[in-house]
């Protein structure tokens, strides 16, 4: 669990990011975990839902069998957050609630797909990387839009192009066209996995939708929970 506090100012959060990023490990899954990708039995997706300026936050995980991608466990929480909405600092707004949802999971996964950035971030610490370090888990960032970097848009379904740092040229992610007539996905390694493996896993988790099943189903579960919670029926979860 984190060695830093979450109750900080945006300025302090930036300094914490600069410190935590040194703990991020972008390397082969086997080197980081001692296991092969084929040894993965469970893969999780997580999602967070809240209105832009609301303090009420809904956070949850789904755990799927892998490679079958059948739902085996889920957890959801309703919580409060007081960190402001600041692009690039969303982990401080969202991770505390995700930690509470993580603690409720009965089946812990081997890998987590996060709806957000991994190292495709100006300080190389998007929410997927930050969550990976906090939970000491392999994570992949699979975002729906680019936060930082330059790229060429893929032309065909299945095509991918590198996302690079405009100043250094470093490859920090992959732009992947998962579905026709849809915006491409932004895939970036989060923690304890390589960029190539991150792309391979997301490809394996795609079915007929734009989003990979872990985050797509997490989003669906969150929507269902939020409706019940808003109707004072959250006890069902």
N, C-alpha and C positions, 0 to 999 in steps of 0.2 A: 504494500500500500504506500501512498505518497509520503515523501519525507518533507514536503513543503505544505504550507497552508493554502487553502483556496480562497480565503477571505482577504483578498488583496486588491489594490488599485490596478487599473490597466497598465500603468507605468511599471509597477512592481511585477505584474504578470509577464511583461516582455522580458524583464531581467531573469525571471524564473525560467522562461522558455530557453533563453540562451544557456542556462546552466544544465537544464534537463536534456537538451539535445545531444550533449556529449555521451549520454547513456543509451542513445538509440543505436541499434545494431542492424545495419542493412547488409545481410550476408545470407548464404545458403541456409535453407531451413534445417538441413541435417547438421550443419556445423553449429547452428544456434541451439538446436533442441536435442540432437543425438538421434532423431527419427527421420525416416524418409517421408516424402509427401504421400506415398502409397499407404503409409501407416496411419494416416489421419482417419479417425472414425467419426468424429463429430466436428462440424463447422458451425460457427455462430454468426448471426447478424445482429447489429444493434441499431437503434434509431431513437431519436429524441423529437418531441413535438411540443411546441409552445408558440404563442403569439409573439410577435416581434418585441413588444415592450411589456409583456406580461411577466409576472414573477412566478406564475404557476407553470411547472414543467412536468412533462410525462416522459419517462424513459423506460426502455425495455430491451430485452434480448430474446431471440429465438435460437434454439439449438436444433440443427438438422443432422440426420445421418449423412455420411459421405462415403461414396459418391451418389447415393440414392436421392438425397435431399428431401427426406421425409421428416416432418416435424416430430421431435421427441421430447422437447421441453421448452418452456418459455417463462419469462418473469417480467413483470411490469410494476412501476411505482409512480405515484404522484407525489411531487416534492415542490419545494420552493427554491428559487434562485434569485440572488440579488446582484449578480455581476452583470454589468450592462452589455448590450449587444455591440460588440466590436469585431468586425471582420479580422480574422487572423488570431483571435483570442477566444474562440468559441469553446475550447476545451475547458476553460475556467467557468464557463456558464453551464456546461452540460455534463462534464465528467463526474462531479459529485453525485448527481442523481443516477448516473450509469453505474457507479460503484455500488449503490444500494440495490439496484436491480441485479447486478452480478452476484451479490451475496445471497440473493434469493434463489439462484439457479441450483437445481439438484444435480443436473448433468452438466459438468464443465466441458467445454469444447477443447479441441486441439489448436484451433485457429479462429480468429475473429475477423469478419469483414465489417468495416465501419463506414457508415454513410458520411463521408468527409475526406479530408486530405490526410495523406501520410507525410512524406517528406516534400511533397509538392507545395511548399510553404516558404515564405521569404526567410524564415528562421529555421527551416527544416523540422518543424515540430507542429504539424497539424494534429487534429484530434486523434487520428488513428495512431500516430507515433506516440503521442502523449499517453493515450490509454494503454498502449502496449507496454510502455515502461512502467506505468503505475501498477498494472496487473501482472507484469512479467510474463506477457503472452505474445505469441506471434500475431501480428495484425496486418491487415491490408486496408488501405484507404481506397474507397470507390465513390468518388464524388460525381455530382450531376453537372458541375460547372467548374471552370478554371478559376483558382484564386490567384495564382502567380505562375509566370512562365510564358514562353513562346512556343508555338507549334504550327504545323500545317494540318488542316482538317483532312482526315481520311476521306477517301472518295467512295469506297465500297464497303458493304457490310463485311465484317471480319478483318478489315484493314486497321492498322495501327501506325501511329507516328510518335516520335519522341517529344516529350515536353522538356524544355531546357531552360536553365537559368539564363536570362538575357545578358547578364554581366559576365558570367564565367563559362557559359556553354555546357555546364554540368547537366547531365540527364537526371531529372528529378521525378519523372513519371512517364506515363504512356497515355496517349489519346486514342481511344478504341471505339470504333463504330460498331455497336452491338446490334442495332436494328435499323432497318431502312426508314428513311424520312424521320429520323429522331436525332436529337443532339448526341454527340458522342460522350462516352464516359471518360472520367479522369481517374486513372488507376495509378496509385503510387504505393510503393512498399512502406509499411508502417514501422514494424519492428520485428526482428528475428526472422526475416525472410528476404529473398532477393527480388529485384524488380521483375526479372523474367518469370520467376515462380509466381509472383503476384498476378501477372497477366494470365499465366496458364490456369491458375485457380479460378479466376473470374470467368475465363472462357468455359471452364468445366461447370460452373454454377449457372450458366445462362440456359434458359429454356426458350419460350416464345416471346419473352418480354424484353424490354430495354434493360431493365435492372437485373442483376444476379439474384437468385432466389433468396439468399440469406438476408439481404437488406430489403428486398421487395416484401418478403413475408413479415419481417420485423416492422416495416411501415404499416402493413395491413393490421397486424396485431395491435400496434399502438393506436391506430384509428379506432378500432373496436373498443379498446380499453378506455380511450378518452371519451367516447360517447357514453359508456357506462358510468365512468367517473363523474362526468358532468351531470349525469342523471342520478347521482348518489347511489349508483349500483356497483361501485368498484369492488365491493366485497366478493363479487363473483370471481375475482382474480386473486 
